[in-house]
Amino acid sequence: MRLTKQSNYAVRILMYCASNEKLSKISDIAEFYDISETFLFKILQILNAGGFVETVRGRHGGIKLKRPAEEIGLGKVIRATEDNFDMAECFDLDSNTCPLIGTCGFNHALYRALNAFFDVLDEYTIADLTDNRRNIRVLLELDSVVRDAPKRVDA
């Protein structure tokens, strides 16, 4: 499963705003992440509709988090920014042609995996993602996973 750029940048925008004590300027965010302002505005519409950010109009306007970063769940952001989570054709019940739809073990396994995916994302908030101490722990854990992973042997 792969998240869209829209979700990726939505989280980044929220992290940027959480790390900025004042209003965040659209142009600054676009430059920082090297994305177009048009794409940024599209994402901001979704984040605004979801209640994650609010915009302040005017010459000295910008965007800011609508709620504290500790109250913005990562799972909720991903659910709001992704169009669907069809991991396989059989997830789309409207156009599914599989005769095993009601009894398929594969479908059941994928639903469980998707639920587990969201269970983990729901453990995190935007504040967690901008907490340097936590980020360092994650990097250390990632380093140990990579270091302890079995070496791949090509035949």
Order of alpha helices (4+ residues) and beta strands (2+ residues): alpha-alpha-alpha-beta-beta-alpha-alpha-alpha-alpha
